[in-house]
Amino acid sequence: MFGDNKRTVRVTSNVPDGHIKVDGESYGQAPKDIDITGMGTFSPPTVKVEKDGYATEAQKVKTSFQAITLLNLLNGPLGFLIDLLTGNMMKVDTKEVNLTLRPEKS
């Protein structure tokens, strides 16, 4: 409930209309702001941008533990459990993913 709970990552690419996927789920075309709420609790989500004729590029979103989450234990385990399930126990350190796609070699 407390801490940095902004869970939006801006995804951009040098190639217009590159297709965005986060952990295999489609999110439309770049550039776009992606809400990654609920992702990255146990492993950081991976953002990919793909486009026909270009090599796919990917980057992991960096996350870190929010120590303030431990204060939830003072009120019992419910708050801690909610932060665990929503991903809010982890802070999103990466605010923007800018991927450079390169033409595929034929």
Contacts in CASP RR format, 6 or more apart in sequence:
PFRMAT RR
TARGET T0000
AUTHOR 0000-0000-0000
METHOD contacts of the structure
MODEL  1
MFGDNKRTVRVTSNVPDGHIKVDGESYGQAPKDIDITGMGTFSPPTVKVE
KDGYATEAQKVKTSFQAITLLNLLNGPLGFLIDLLTGNMMKVDTKEVNLT
LRPEKS
1 72 0 8 1.000
1 79 0 8 1.000
1 82 0 8 1.000
1 83 0 8 1.000
1 88 0 8 1.000
2 68 0 8 1.000
2 71 0 8 1.000
3 66 0 8 1.000
3 68 0 8 1.000
3 91 0 8 1.000
4 66 0 8 1.000
4 91 0 8 1.000
4 92 0 8 1.000
5 88 0 8 1.000
6 92 0 8 1.000
7 35 0 8 1.000
7 36 0 8 1.000
7 37 0 8 1.000
7 38 0 8 1.000
7 39 0 8 1.000
7 87 0 8 1.000
7 88 0 8 1.000
7 92 0 8 1.000
8 33 0 8 1.000
8 34 0 8 1.000
8 35 0 8 1.000
8 36 0 8 1.000
8 92 0 8 1.000
8 95 0 8 1.000
9 33 0 8 1.000
9 34 0 8 1.000
9 36 0 8 1.000
9 47 0 8 1.000
9 61 0 8 1.000
9 92 0 8 1.000
9 94 0 8 1.000
9 95 0 8 1.000
9 96 0 8 1.000
9 97 0 8 1.000
10 31 0 8 1.000
10 32 0 8 1.000
10 33 0 8 1.000
10 34 0 8 1.000
10 95 0 8 1.000
10 96 0 8 1.000
10 97 0 8 1.000
11 20 0 8 1.000
11 27 0 8 1.000
11 30 0 8 1.000
11 31 0 8 1.000
11 32 0 8 1.000
11 33 0 8 1.000
11 34 0 8 1.000
11 47 0 8 1.000
11 49 0 8 1.000
11 96 0 8 1.000
11 97 0 8 1.000
11 99 0 8 1.000
12 30 0 8 1.000
12 31 0 8 1.000
12 96 0 8 1.000
12 97 0 8 1.000
12 98 0 8 1.000
12 99 0 8 1.000
13 30 0 8 1.000
13 31 0 8 1.000
13 49 0 8 1.000
13 51 0 8 1.000
13 57 0 8 1.000
13 98 0 8 1.000
13 99 0 8 1.000
13 100 0 8 1.000
13 101 0 8 1.000
14 99 0 8 1.000
14 100 0 8 1.000
14 101 0 8 1.000
15 30 0 8 1.000
15 49 0 8 1.000
15 51 0 8 1.000
15 54 0 8 1.000
15 101 0 8 1.000
16 30 0 8 1.000
17 29 0 8 1.000
17 30 0 8 1.000
17 51 0 8 1.000
18 29 0 8 1.000
18 30 0 8 1.000
18 49 0 8 1.000
18 50 0 8 1.000
18 51 0 8 1.000
18 101 0 8 1.000
19 26 0 8 1.000
19 28 0 8 1.000
19 29 0 8 1.000
19 30 0 8 1.000
19 49 0 8 1.000
19 50 0 8 1.000
19 51 0 8 1.000
20 26 0 8 1.000
20 27 0 8 1.000
20 28 0 8 1.000
20 29 0 8 1.000
20 30 0 8 1.000
20 32 0 8 1.000
20 34 0 8 1.000
20 47 0 8 1.000
20 48 0 8 1.000
20 49 0 8 1.000
21 27 0 8 1.000
21 47 0 8 1.000
21 48 0 8 1.000
21 49 0 8 1.000
21 50 0 8 1.000
22 34 0 8 1.000
22 36 0 8 1.000
22 39 0 8 1.000
22 45 0 8 1.000
22 46 0 8 1.000
22 47 0 8 1.000
22 48 0 8 1.000
23 39 0 8 1.000
23 45 0 8 1.000
23 46 0 8 1.000
24 48 0 8 1.000
27 34 0 8 1.000
30 49 0 8 1.000
30 99 0 8 1.000
34 47 0 8 1.000
36 45 0 8 1.000
36 61 0 8 1.000
36 92 0 8 1.000
37 86 0 8 1.000
37 87 0 8 1.000
37 88 0 8 1.000
38 85 0 8 1.000
38 86 0 8 1.000
38 87 0 8 1.000
38 88 0 8 1.000
39 45 0 8 1.000
39 61 0 8 1.000
39 87 0 8 1.000
40 61 0 8 1.000
40 63 0 8 1.000
40 87 0 8 1.000
40 90 0 8 1.000
41 84 0 8 1.000
41 85 0 8 1.000
41 87 0 8 1.000
41 89 0 8 1.000
41 90 0 8 1.000
44 60 0 8 1.000
44 61 0 8 1.000
44 62 0 8 1.000
44 63 0 8 1.000
45 60 0 8 1.000
45 61 0 8 1.000
46 58 0 8 1.000
46 59 0 8 1.000
46 60 0 8 1.000
46 61 0 8 1.000
47 58 0 8 1.000
47 59 0 8 1.000
47 60 0 8 1.000
47 61 0 8 1.000
47 97 0 8 1.000
47 99 0 8 1.000
48 56 0 8 1.000
48 57 0 8 1.000
48 58 0 8 1.000
48 99 0 8 1.000
49 56 0 8 1.000
49 57 0 8 1.000
49 58 0 8 1.000
49 99 0 8 1.000
49 101 0 8 1.000
50 56 0 8 1.000
51 101 0 8 1.000
53 103 0 8 1.000
53 104 0 8 1.000
54 101 0 8 1.000
54 102 0 8 1.000
54 103 0 8 1.000
54 104 0 8 1.000
55 101 0 8 1.000
55 102 0 8 1.000
55 103 0 8 1.000
55 104 0 8 1.000
56 101 0 8 1.000
57 99 0 8 1.000
57 100 0 8 1.000
57 101 0 8 1.000
57 102 0 8 1.000
58 99 0 8 1.000
59 94 0 8 1.000
59 97 0 8 1.000
59 99 0 8 1.000
61 92 0 8 1.000
61 93 0 8 1.000
61 94 0 8 1.000
61 97 0 8 1.000
62 92 0 8 1.000
62 93 0 8 1.000
62 94 0 8 1.000
63 90 0 8 1.000
63 91 0 8 1.000
63 92 0 8 1.000
63 93 0 8 1.000
63 94 0 8 1.000
64 90 0 8 1.000
64 91 0 8 1.000
64 93 0 8 1.000
65 89 0 8 1.000
65 90 0 8 1.000
65 91 0 8 1.000
66 83 0 8 1.000
66 88 0 8 1.000
66 89 0 8 1.000
66 90 0 8 1.000
66 91 0 8 1.000
69 80 0 8 1.000
69 83 0 8 1.000
69 88 0 8 1.000
69 89 0 8 1.000
70 80 0 8 1.000
72 78 0 8 1.000
72 79 0 8 1.000
72 80 0 8 1.000
72 82 0 8 1.000
72 83 0 8 1.000
73 80 0 8 1.000
80 89 0 8 1.000
82 88 0 8 1.000
83 89 0 8 1.000
END
